[in-house]
């Protein structure tokens, strides 16, 4: 894989990834001072700006152009908010129609034709078992607010207070906010459960056996009066952990969680904030396992790149009375119009199926990185939600165990994982950060995630072409090679 440049996309190509027209250029006054002024004016909590010193002025499809004229292939996609990439024509046209119509832009929770059209399209895509009995609650425009709304719904419906969640969710994620007492006033009791995976199996065995042990742990906690965790108000699960390191839930395990919760009248909340709208190769990630949750939490791509969040739930859980306090921004008409256009385009053009096919091919090609570079510990994902975990092969004698109940460090956890066939090595967050910087030098934007920030995340738009995907792989391979070489270890074997 050599470093290549993306060839121009022919006019009229379906993915519309050519740079945006220059008829209305963005302001370019002293662009070199923008990051400095940002640092002086904004909170130190800035995340992406620290690692990606880019001043975007134009974007289209997969491509971002900075104020300095450089172009980048964006595989971060606004943390997954851009299902169709930047400024897709169908999204822009939908927004223009609302603007030209003179309609109000914020309508609180009033009924509007724009909202009605959005709900029509949303209900067309929902899992059938949920759509036929679904209600929708619009909330504040972020995923964190949607998670809190779903939690409040379950608490009101069940009269219980506890919440079951899973390891691997950080404080910065929507589910993680419920662990922070300062983030809510509901005396939340969050019980953390092991999330099954192969490379860093919490029980040190991986594969189906590891998933079975994780399920049995959950069942024991639910049924044991001495566990210290009374029957909860809900279980919150990501079908693919995003910020946790791009870890797909085994389908059999997720079906078992559905059965365990259904048998005990515990609502199952599926967090589809990052996985929804075709990202994983199905319109909703729960569809891979055939699971129908009681509640779905939606944000990110649901607004077609604009802020929108909502909760879809079975009608019998809806115990809220009329007049329940509402947010000030549940009626973002531009976001609903953009969301309708995005949902329809993904559905009508089978982009979820396209993500499944291309994602399988990319995962197979990325496996070559793991063969060529000892510092690539694992490659995993589903559809166009892909993670490449960087490790330290020079510390091979140490356990790759990351800490979970039920197994001891240095013991069975250090053995080869049956599911992956590879020994888990210590995470290498510094190397992952170096790979991200090498990617940026080559014109490729990627994210970092995982509990040690050691997983390079690829979230390209669903409109990415085969040619662009090849360029992404080439640039990533070159970046891994350069970062591994500069650290003086973990270099590639001779092909």
N, C-alpha and C positions, 0 to 999 in steps of 0.2 A: 504494500500500500504506500504509494508516494503521495506527496502533497500536491493536490491538483486545484485548479480554479474552476468555479462553476461556469459552465458555458451559458450563453444567453438563452432564455426560454423564448421560443417563437411567439410572435404576437398572436393573441387569441388562445393561448394555451390554457387548459382547464384550471391549472393551479394559480394562475394570475400572480406569479411571483416576481415579475419585472419591477424595477424600482418605481416608486410613485412619481406621477408627473411633476414637473418643476414649475408649473404655471403659478403656484403660490408658494414661493420659497419661504422656509422657516427663517426667523430672525437669526442673523449670524454675528451680531455685535459682540465682540470680545468673547468668543466661545471658549477660549483657553482659560478664562476666568470663572466659568460656570461651576466646575467642581469645587474650586476654592471658596466661592461664595456660598455654595451649598453647605460645605463643612462649617462655615462660620455661622450659618443661620439655622440649620436643622439639628435635630437630636443626634447624639452619637450612636443611637440605635440603628442607624442606616445599615442595611444588610448588603444589598446588591451593589450599591454605589461604591462600597469599599473595594470589592473584588473586581468590579467591571467599570473602570474609569472611562465610560463612553458617554458622550452627549448626543443622544439620538435626535436627528432632525427630520428624517424621512424613513418610511418603512413600507414594504409591500411583501406579502407572502412570507417567505422564509428569511427575507433580507432586511437588514437594518443598515442605514447609512448614518455615520456619525458626522458631527460638525467639522471634523478634519477631513471629510471626504472618503474615509475608509468604509468599506462594506463588510458586513459580518453575516454569517449564517446563524440564525437565532434558533437554537435547540433548547431554549429555556421557555419560550412562548408565554411570557408573562406568568411564570409559575403555573402553566397549564391553562391559562384563561383564553388563549387564542387558538381555538380548535381549527379555525380556517386560516390561521396566520394573520399577519398585519394587514389591515385595511382591505379586506376582501371586498370585491365589488358588490356582492349581494348584501353585505352588511352595511356598506356605505349608502347604498340605494335605500335600504330600509330606514336608516337614520334620516336621510334627506327627506323622505316622504313625510315623516312626522314633523320635521322642522318646517317644511313648506306648507303643511296643513294648518298651521296656527294652533294646533292642539296644545293644551298645557303640558309642561314637561314633568311636573310632579303632582300627582293626583291623590296622595295619601292612599287610602284603601278603596277609593271610589271605583265603580265599574266604568271601564272605557272600552271602546272598540279595539284598541291596541292590546289591552290586557286580555280581552276575550279571545283574540286571535292567538296570543301566546299560549293561553291555556289549552285551546284546541290542539295546537301542535304538540305541546307537552304531553297531553293525554294520549296522543297517537303513539308516542314512543315508550310510555311507561310499561313495565312488565304487566302482562294481562291480569295476573292475580291481584295486583295492586290497583291498576287503573279502574277496574269496575267498581271499586269501593273507596276511591281516593278522595281526599280533601287536601286543599293546599293552603298553607299559611305563609304569606310574604312577610319577611322580617327585615332587619337592618341589612345593609348590602354586603356583608362579609361572611365568610364561612364560619368564623368564630361565633358570630351572632346566630347563625343558623343552628349550630350545634347546641348553643345554650337554649334556643327556642325549642328544639327537639327534646332536650332534657327536661325543660319545664312542662312540655306536653305530657311526657311519660310520667313525671312526678304527679301531675294533676290527675291523670287517668288512673293511676294505680294506688295513690295514697302512700307510696313508699319513697325513700330518699336515696338509697344507694345506687351506684352506677358501676357496672362492669366494663372495663376497658382493657387494653392490651399493651404489653411492653413494646417499646420502639416508637412511641408517640412522644415527641418533644413538646416543651412548653410553648414553642412558637407556632405549633399547629393548632387547628380548631379544637381537637379533642383535648390537647394538652392544657388548654386554658382552664378546664374544669378542675385541674389539680391545684390551681392557684387560688387560695382563699380570698385574695384581693380582687379576683375577677368576678366573683359572684357572692351573693349573700344568702345562699340557700343551704348552707351547712352541708355541702356535697361530700359524700364519702365515696371515693373512687377506689375500687379494688382492681389492682393490676394483675392480669393473667398472662401466661406465656403465649406468645404468638409463634406458630410453627414456621420453621424454615429449614432449608437443607444445609446451607453453608455454615451457619452459626446456630445450629439446633440448640434450643435451650436445655435439652436433655442429653445432648451429646451423641445422638444416634441418627438423626435425620430421617428423610424418607417417610413412608407411611407409618412406621413405628413411632417416629417422633411426633407426627401429627396426632396419632392415637393417644400418646401419653399426654399431649397438651389438652386434648378433649377430656380425658379422664380427670386431669387436674381441675378443669372447669366444673365438671360434673360433681366432683368431690366437694368443691367449695360451695356449690349451690345447695347440696343436700346434707352437708355436715353441720348440725346445729352448733358445733364447737369451733367452726372455722373462723368465727369472728366477723363474718360477712352475712348479715341477714338477707333474705330474698330482696333483690334489688328492684329499682323502678325500671331499669332497662339495661340492655347490653349494647354497647357501641362498638362497631367493628368496621375497619377499612377492608374492602375486598382485595385491594392491593395497597400495602402501606407505601405512602409516598415519601414524606419527610423521614420516615423510619428507614429508608434505604432501598426503596423499590422492591418490596417483598410481596409476591403474589400469595394469597391464601390458598392452600390446597382445597380443591373443590369438595372433596369428601369431608374435610374438616369443617368447612363452612356449612355444608348441609347438616352436619352433626350439631353445630351451634344453633342452627335454625330449629332442629328437633328438640334440643335441650331447652331452649327458651320457650318454644310453643307448649311443651308439656307442662311447664311451670308458670304459664301466663306471664312471662317476662317479655315485654316488647323488644324486638330486635331492630336496632337503628343501624342502617347502612350509610356510612359516610362516603358519598359519591362525589365529594367536592372536587377532587382531582381526577377521579377515574371516570366520571360521567361523560356523556355526549360522544361516545365512540372511541375514546382514548385507548382503551385496552383491547379493542377488537370486537367488542359487543357494545351496543348502545349504552347499556349500563353494566358495570362489571359484575353485579350479582347474577346476571344472566348466564355467565359461564358455568355456574354451579347449579342453575335452575332454582335458586333460592328466591323466595318472595318475602322481603322484609316487611315489618309493620310500618316502618318509617324510613324515608330516604331524605338525606340532607344534601341539598344541591347549591352550588355556587360556581365560581370560576367560569368555565366555558358556557354555563347556562345563560349568561348575559351577553354572549357574542362579543366579548372583550370589554364590556362595560359593567359597572358594579350592580350585581343582582344576587340575591340569595333567597331561598325558600325551603320550606319543609313540606314534603308530601307524606300523608299518613292515612291509615285506615280510618274510616269515618267513626267507628265505634270508640276510638281513642279521643275523639274531639269533645272534651268536656268543658271547654272554655265557654263562658257566658258572653252574650253580646255586651260590648262596652269594655272588654278586656283591654288594658292599656296597649297601644300599638306604637310602632316606631314611626319616626317622621319621614322615612324614605322607603316605604314599601311600594311606591307607585312610580318608579323610574320608567317613564314611557320610552325613552330612547333605548334603555337597556332591554326592555321587553320586546321592542321592535327588532333590535339587533339579535336578541335571543331567538325570536321566532324565525328569522332568516337563517340563523346558524343551524337550529334544529332541523328545519326543512331541508337545507342544503345537504347536511350530513345524511339524513334519511333518504332523500331522493337520489343521491349519488353514491349510495352504498359505501360511504367513507369508513364506517366501522369495519366492514368486511375488508376494505382496502388496508386498514391499519393492521388487521389480523395477518393478512398475507405478507405485507411488507415487514411487519414486526418480526414474524417468524424468520424471514430471510436475514434481517439485520442481526438478530440474536445468533443465528448460525454463523454469520461472518465474524461477529465480534468474539465468538468462541476462539477464533484463531489468535486473538490478542492474548487470551489466557494460555494458549499453547506456546506462543512466542515470547511472552514476557512473564517471568516468575513473579513480578510485582502485581500482576492482575490476578487477584484471588478468586473472583467469581463474576460471572456475567449472568444477569437474570432480568426478568420483566415479563410484560404481557402487552401485546400490541405495540403501540408507539409510546410506551412507558417503560423505559429501559434504564438499568443501573449497572455500572461497572465498578466493582469494589477493588480499591487499591490496598495492598498489604505490604508488609516488610519481610521479604524472604530471608534477610540476614538474621532474623530472630526466629528462625524456624523451630528451634528447640523449645520455645515458649508456647504456652497454650494459647490458642485462638479463642478461648472461651470468653464470652462477654458478660457473664453474670446473670444467672436465672435460678429460680428455686429448683431443687431436686437433683443437682449435679454439682460435683466439686471441681475446682480448677485443677488442671494438670492431670486429671484422671481420664475417664472415657471421653471427655470433651475434646481432648487433644488428638483423638484418633481420626482416621479418615471418615468423613461423613458419607453414609451409604447413598444418600440422595444426589450428592454432587460428585462423589468420587475423588474429592480433593481435600487435603488437610487444611483446616482453617488456621490461617496465620494471623498474627497481630495486625490490627488496622494501621494504616499509614496516612493519617490526615494531612501531614505536611506534604507528602508526595501527591496526594489528591489535589491540594491547593496548587502545587506546582504544575500539575497536568492542566488544571483550569487556566492558569496563566499562559501556558504554552499553547493551549487551544486559542486563547484570545489573540495571541501574536499571529496565529495562522488564520484569523478571521472566523473563528467558531466560538459561539457563546454556549456554555453548558452550565448546569447547576451542580451543587454539591449537597448531599444529604447523608442520612444514616446517623446512627447514634454517636459516631466518632467523626462525622463530616468527612468520611473516607470514600463515599460512593459518588462517582460522577454520574449525574442524571441527564438523560436525553429525553426531552419532551417536544419533539418537532411537531409542527402543525400537521393535521391529517391530510393536507394538500401537498405535502412534500413529494417531489418527483423521484423516480429511480435514479436519475442523474445527480440530483442534489443529495440523495441518500448516500451515493457512492463518494461524493465529495466530503460529506460529513465523516464517513468512516476513514477516509484517507487522512483527513486533518487530525482526527482523534488519534489514529495510530502513530502519526508523526509526533504528536504532542506527548504521548506516552513514551515513545522512544527517546525523545529529547529530555524529558523529565527524569527518566530512569538513568540515562547516561550522565546527567549533571550531578546526580546524587551519588554516583560511583558504585552503584550496585543494582541488582535486579534487572540488568540489561537483557535484551532479547537474545534468545538462542539464535544461532546462525540458521536462517531459513534453508 
